Amino acid sequence: MPKRKRDYKKEYRDYHSKPEQIANRSSRNKARRTMEKELGKSAIAGKEIDHKKPLSKGGSNSRSNLQVMSKTANRKKGNK
């Protein structure tokens, strides 16, 4: 029996349209906008916005819980 080709576009569309993923994306965008307003786009260009206390552990998108980090440092920190 021949294998069917995987429909990656459909899988991507189905995954990213889930309410949980929409909420996660919205939360990330809100945090980034908050920092852009305060620091300016050039200050955060090429960097990531990190939550000092992760959202998954009860953190918020308030300014006091956000910090700008390099991609490497943010990945190293993980969900701690």
Sequence and secondary structure as in RCSB ss.txt:
>XXXX:A:sequence
MPKRKRDYKKEYRDYHSKPEQIANRSSRNKARRTMEKELGKSAIAGKEIDHKKPLSKGGSNSRSNLQVMSKTANR
KKGNK
>XXXX:A:secstr
       HHHHHHHHHTSHHHHHHHHHHHHHHHHHHHHH HHHHTT EEEESS GGGT  SSGGGEEEE HHHHH
HHTT 
